[in-house]
Amino acid sequence: QVQLVESGGGLVQPGGSLRLSCAASGSIFRINVMGWYRQAPGKQRELVATITRGGSTSYADSIKDRFTISRDNAKNTVSLRMNGLNPEDTAVYLCNAQITTTLLDFNSYWGQGTQVTVSS
């Protein structure tokens, strides 16, 4: 079994910052791409940022230059530093990881999500 657990969401004022973290645990052999997605009420889930095992990153245009994704391969964690938050960033943020298990199964795993609310 593999689990992803996010933390770090909350309420923040416009212009503020938050740091989200996600830890993967369980029968993990190797984690490939890790990423963050978000889903706002009434909207489709959208990609925020991804990072490869080697550290190559990609970002959605809407958050480029404000958010920074990073990972620690030794700890099986991925983080998202979010600066300059605005109300349009309000959403449930979900961690995703493409994982090869110790049984050599390859699947995409999701965390349960963490709420980020940007409001004055």
Salt bridges, closest charged atoms under 4 A:
GLU46 OE2 - ARG38 NE 2.60
ASP61 OD1 - LYS64 NZ 3.17
ASP89 OD1 - ARG38 NH1 2.92
ASP89 OD2 - ARG66 NH1 2.79
